[in-house]
Amino acid sequence: MCYCLSCRDFIMADSIMSKAATMEIPINSNGDTGTLPEDDSLEQDLQQVMVSGPNLNETSIVSGGYGGPAGGIIPTSSIKGSSNHNTNSTEEVSRGVAVEKLDSVKKWGINTYKCTKQMFSEKFGRGSRTVDLELEAQIDVLRDTKSKYENILRLATALTDHFQRIVQTQQALGDAFTDLSQKSPELQDEFGYNAETQKLLCKNGEALLGAINFFVSSVNTLVNKTMEDTLMTIKQYENARLEFDAYRSDLEELSLGPRDAAGVVRIEMAQHEYQIHRDKYERLRSDVTIKLKFLEENKVKVMHKQLLLFHNAISAYFAGNQQQLEQTLIQFNVKLKPPGSDKPSWLEEQ
C-alpha cells in the first residue's frame, strides 16, 4: 500500500528538487564550501514538507504499485462498505439456519410429547384410539402369514444344505468307485456299475438342488422384500394413527376449556394440526389397503408356481424319473449352475 500526495505537496517537492539540481556550490581558496542564501530557503522548504507530510484525507490504494495508472486507484471506503455488506449477509444466513433448526427441534419435541402421552393413555385405558377393525384384522393375518412363511423358508434352506452335502458325498463316492474299478481287475464291473449309479444320482441331485434353490429364492423375495415392504407401510400407518389420536385428544381437551381470545387462538392452531394429521392418517390407511390387496394377489400367483415346481421336482427325483425332472426344470425355466461355479476363481484366492 502506498500514499498519494496532494498536488500542493508535489509542487513543493518539485520546486525543492529543482533548486537542489541547479544550485552552484562555490569553493573558497582554502577548499571550503561557501554559504549561499539559497541554503536557508531549501532547508525551510524541506522542513515544511516533513512537518506537513502527505495529505492523509486523500489516501487511496494504488492497485498497480508505484507509478500505476490513475484507473487502478481504489478508494478504501468502498472496500470497507463491501466487506461490511458481505459480513451482514453471512450473519443473516447463519441466523436463519439456526432459527429453522430450533423450530424443527421444537416441533419434534412437542410431537413426541403428545404421542407419548397418547400411548400411555391407551395403555392404561384412559384414552381412546381410532380402530379400523377390518384393516387391523388383515394386518394380523399378514403378520401371521409372514411368520409361517419364514418357517417354510428356514426349513427349505436347511433341506438345501443337507441335500447339498448328500450330492457332494455321492460325487466323492462315485470318484472312489471309478478309481477302484481301474485298480481292481477282479471287481472292475461291480465298481463300475456303482460308479455310474452314483454319478447319475449326483446329476439328478444337482437338478433337484437347482429346483429347490429356485423355490427358496422366490419365497425369500416374497417374505423379505414384498411382505416386508408392506409391513413398513403398516408401521408408518400405525405411527400416523397414534399422532392423529394424540392431536385429536388435544383438540378435544382445548374445546372443553375457556373461550377467551387466547383460548380461541389455541383451538384454531390445534384444529389446523388435527386436520394435517388426519389427512396423513387417511392417506396411509388407503396405501395400506391397496398394498394388502396387491400383496395377496402376488402371493397366490408366486406360491402357486413355486409349490407346483417343488412338488414335481421332488416326485420326479425320488421316483428316479430323470426325464420328468429335466422337463420340470425346463417348464419353470430353472437354469442350473455349472459345477464349481460357486467356488472362487484362482485369482480371487490369491
C-alpha positions in Angstrom: 0.0 0.0 0.0 1.3 3.5 -0.8 0.1 7.0 -0.1 -0.7 9.5 -2.9 0.5 13.1 -2.2 -1.7 16.0 -2.9 -0.9 18.5 -5.8 0.4 21.1 -3.3 2.9 18.6 -1.9 4.1 17.5 -5.4 4.6 21.1 -6.5 6.6 21.9 -3.4 8.7 18.8 -3.7 9.4 19.5 -7.4 10.4 23.1 -6.5 12.9 21.8 -3.9 14.4 19.3 -6.3 14.8 22.0 -9.0 16.6 24.2 -6.6 18.9 21.4 -5.5 19.7 20.4 -9.1 20.6 24.0 -10.4 22.4 25.2 -7.3 26.1 26.2 -7.7 28.4 25.4 -4.9 31.3 28.0 -4.7 34.6 26.9 -3.3 37.0 29.2 -1.4 40.6 29.3 -1.8 41.2 27.0 1.1 38.8 24.4 -0.4 35.8 25.0 2.0 32.4 25.4 0.5 30.8 28.8 0.9 27.4 29.5 2.3 24.7 30.5 -0.2 21.5 32.4 0.6 19.5 29.6 -1.2 20.6 27.1 1.5 18.3 28.7 4.0 15.3 28.6 1.7 16.0 25.0 0.7 16.2 23.9 4.4 13.0 25.8 5.2 11.1 24.1 2.3 12.3 20.6 3.4 11.2 21.3 7.0 7.8 22.4 5.8 7.3 19.1 3.8 8.5 17.0 6.7 6.2 18.7 9.1 3.1 18.9 7.0 3.5 15.4 5.5 1.2 13.9 2.9 -2.5 14.7 2.9 -4.0 11.7 4.6 -7.5 12.8 3.8 -6.8 12.0 0.2 -5.3 8.5 0.9 -6.0 5.9 -1.8 -4.9 2.4 -2.6 -3.0 2.0 -5.9 -3.5 -1.4 -7.3 -0.8 -1.1 -9.9 2.0 -0.2 -7.4 4.2 2.9 -7.7 3.6 4.9 -10.8 0.5 2.9 -11.7 -2.3 4.4 -13.8 -5.0 6.5 -12.3 -7.6 3.9 -13.2 -6.0 1.5 -10.7 -6.7 3.6 -7.7 -9.4 2.1 -5.4 -10.9 4.2 -2.6 -10.6 2.4 0.8 -14.1 3.4 1.8 -15.7 1.3 -1.0 -13.8 -1.8 0.2 -14.9 -1.3 3.8 -18.5 -1.0 2.7 -18.4 -4.2 0.6 -16.8 -6.1 3.5 -19.4 -5.0 5.9 -22.2 -6.0 3.5 -20.8 -9.5 3.0 -20.4 -10.0 6.7 -24.0 -8.9 7.4 -25.3 -11.3 4.7 -23.4 -14.2 6.1 -24.7 -13.4 9.6 -28.3 -13.3 8.3 -28.0 -16.7 6.6 -26.5 -18.3 9.7 -29.1 -16.8 11.9 -31.9 -18.1 9.5 -30.4 -21.6 9.6 -30.2 -21.6 13.4 -33.8 -20.4 13.7 -35.0 -23.1 11.3 -33.2 -25.9 13.2 -34.6 -24.6 16.5 -38.1 -24.6 15.2 -37.6 -28.2 13.9 -36.4 -29.4 17.2 -39.3 -27.6 19.0 -41.9 -29.2 16.7 -40.3 -32.6 17.2 -40.3 -32.3 21.0 -44.0 -31.2 21.1 -45.0 -34.1 18.7 -43.0 -36.6 20.8 -44.6 -35.4 24.0 -48.1 -35.6 22.6 -47.6 -39.1 21.1 -46.0 -40.5 24.3 -48.9 -39.1 26.3 -51.4 -40.7 24.0 -49.6 -44.0 24.0 -49.6 -44.2 27.8 -53.2 -43.1 27.9 -54.2 -46.0 25.6 -52.0 -48.5 27.5 -53.6 -47.7 30.9 -57.1 -47.4 29.4 -57.6 -43.7 30.0 -57.5 -42.6 26.3 -59.5 -43.6 23.2 -58.0 -44.8 20.0 -59.2 -44.9 16.4 -59.9 -48.5 15.3 -60.4 -49.9 11.8 -61.5 -53.5 12.6 -61.4 -54.8 9.1 -58.0 -53.4 8.3 -56.4 -54.4 11.6 -57.7 -58.0 11.0 -56.0 -58.1 7.6 -52.8 -56.8 9.2 -52.9 -59.5 11.8 -53.4 -62.1 9.1 -50.4 -60.8 7.2 -48.1 -60.9 10.2 -49.2 -64.5 11.0 -48.7 -65.5 7.3 -45.2 -63.9 7.3 -44.2 -65.8 10.4 -45.3 -69.1 8.8 -43.6 -68.4 5.5 -40.4 -67.6 7.4 -40.6 -71.1 8.9 -41.1 -72.7 5.5 -38.1 -70.7 4.2 -35.9 -71.8 7.1 -36.8 -75.5 6.6 -36.3 -75.3 2.9 -32.9 -73.7 3.4 -32.0 -76.5 5.8 -33.1 -79.1 3.3 -30.9 -77.4 0.6 -27.9 -77.5 2.9 -28.4 -81.2 3.8 -29.1 -82.3 0.3 -26.0 -80.4 -0.9 -23.9 -82.5 1.4 -25.5 -85.7 0.1 -24.8 -84.7 -3.5 -21.2 -83.9 -2.6 -20.8 -87.3 -0.9 -22.3 -89.1 -3.8 -19.9 -87.4 -6.2 -16.9 -88.3 -4.0 -18.2 -91.9 -3.7 -18.6 -92.2 -7.4 -15.0 -91.0 -7.9 -13.8 -93.6 -5.4 -15.6 -96.4 -7.2 -14.2 -95.3 -10.5 -10.6 -95.3 -9.1 -11.1 -98.8 -7.6 -12.6 -100.2 -10.8 -9.3 -99.3 -12.6 -7.1 -100.8 -9.9 -9.1 -103.9 -9.1 -9.5 -106.0 -12.3 -11.4 -108.8 -10.5 -14.1 -106.3 -9.3 -13.9 -103.9 -12.2 -17.5 -104.4 -13.4 -19.0 -104.2 -9.9 -17.1 -101.0 -9.1 -18.0 -99.6 -12.5 -21.8 -100.2 -12.0 -21.8 -98.5 -8.7 -19.7 -95.6 -10.0 -22.2 -95.0 -12.8 -25.1 -95.2 -10.4 -23.6 -92.6 -8.0 -22.8 -90.3 -10.9 -26.4 -90.5 -12.2 -27.7 -89.8 -8.7 -25.3 -86.9 -8.4 -26.5 -85.4 -11.7 -30.2 -85.8 -10.7 -29.4 -84.4 -7.3 -27.9 -81.3 -8.8 -31.0 -80.8 -10.9 -33.2 -81.2 -7.7 -30.9 -78.7 -5.9 -31.5 -76.2 -8.7 -35.2 -76.5 -8.3 -35.1 -76.2 -4.5 -32.8 -73.2 -4.7 -35.2 -71.5 -7.2 -38.0 -72.2 -4.7 -36.0 -70.8 -1.8 -35.0 -67.7 -3.7 -38.6 -66.9 -4.7 -40.0 -67.4 -1.2 -37.2 -65.3 0.2 -38.1 -62.5 -2.2 -41.8 -62.8 -1.2 -41.1 -62.8 2.5 -38.2 -60.4 3.0 -39.0 -57.9 0.3 -42.6 -57.8 -0.8 -44.1 -58.6 2.6 -41.5 -56.5 4.4 -42.3 -53.5 2.2 -46.0 -53.8 3.1 -45.2 -54.1 6.8 -43.0 -50.9 6.7 -46.0 -49.1 5.2 -48.2 -50.6 8.0 -45.7 -49.3 10.6 -45.9 -45.8 9.1 -49.7 -46.1 9.2 -49.7 -47.1 12.9 -47.4 -44.1 13.7 -49.8 -41.8 11.8 -52.8 -43.3 13.7 -51.1 -42.6 17.0 -50.3 -39.0 16.0 -53.8 -38.5 14.8 -55.3 -39.7 18.0 -52.8 -37.5 20.0 -53.8 -34.3 18.3 -57.5 -35.3 18.3 -57.3 -35.7 22.1 -55.5 -32.4 22.4 -58.2 -30.7 20.4 -61.0 -32.2 22.5 -59.3 -31.0 25.7 -58.9 -27.5 24.4 -62.5 -27.4 23.2 -63.6 -28.0 26.8 -61.5 -25.1 28.1 -62.2 -21.4 28.3 -63.3 -19.5 25.1 -61.3 -16.3 25.7 -59.1 -14.7 23.0 -56.0 -16.8 23.8 -58.1 -20.0 24.0 -59.7 -19.4 20.6 -56.2 -19.0 19.1 -55.0 -22.2 20.6 -58.1 -24.1 19.4 -57.6 -22.8 15.9 -54.0 -23.9 15.9 -55.0 -27.3 17.3 -57.7 -27.6 14.6 -55.1 -27.0 11.9 -52.7 -29.6 13.3 -55.5 -32.1 13.7 -56.5 -31.7 10.1 -52.9 -32.2 8.9 -52.5 -35.4 10.8 -56.0 -36.6 9.9 -55.1 -36.2 6.2 -51.8 -38.1 6.7 -53.7 -40.9 8.5 -56.3 -41.3 5.8 -53.6 -41.3 3.1 -51.6 -44.0 4.8 -54.6 -46.1 5.5 -55.5 -46.0 1.8 -51.9 -47.0 0.9 -52.0 -50.0 3.3 -55.3 -51.2 1.9 -54.0 -51.1 -1.6 -50.7 -52.8 -0.8 -52.5 -55.6 1.2 -54.7 -56.3 -1.9 -51.8 -56.4 -4.3 -49.7 -58.5 -1.9 -52.4 -61.1 -1.6 -52.7 -61.4 -5.4 -48.9 -61.6 -5.8 -48.6 -64.2 -3.0 -51.1 -66.5 -4.6 -49.6 -66.2 -8.0 -46.0 -66.8 -6.8 -46.7 -69.6 -4.4 -48.9 -71.5 -7.0 -46.0 -71.7 -9.3 -43.3 -72.4 -6.7 -45.3 -75.1 -4.9 -46.0 -76.9 -8.2 -42.3 -76.7 -9.1 -41.3 -78.1 -5.7 -43.8 -81.0 -5.9 -42.9 -82.1 -9.4 -39.2 -81.9 -8.8 -39.2 -83.9 -5.6 -41.6 -86.5 -7.0 -39.5 -87.0 -10.2 -36.2 -87.2 -8.3 -37.3 -89.9 -5.8 -39.2 -91.8 -8.5 -36.0 -92.0 -10.4 -37.6 -90.3 -13.4 -34.7 -88.3 -14.9 -36.7 -87.2 -18.0 -39.6 -85.8 -15.9 -37.1 -84.0 -13.7 -35.5 -82.3 -16.7 -38.9 -81.4 -18.2 -39.9 -79.8 -14.8 -36.8 -77.6 -14.9 -37.5 -76.6 -18.5 -41.2 -75.9 -17.7 -40.4 -73.5 -14.9 -37.3 -72.0 -16.6 -34.9 -73.1 -13.9 -31.3 -72.8 -15.1 -28.7 -74.9 -13.4 -25.3 -73.5 -12.4 -22.3 -75.3 -13.9 -20.4 -77.5 -11.4 -17.8 -75.4 -9.4 -19.4 -72.1 -10.2 -19.9 -71.3 -6.5 -16.2 -71.7 -5.8 -14.0 -68.6 -6.1 -11.6 -68.3 -9.0 -7.9 -68.9 -8.6 -7.4 -65.1 -9.0 -9.8 -64.4 -6.1 -8.0 -66.9 -3.9 -4.7 -65.1 -4.3 
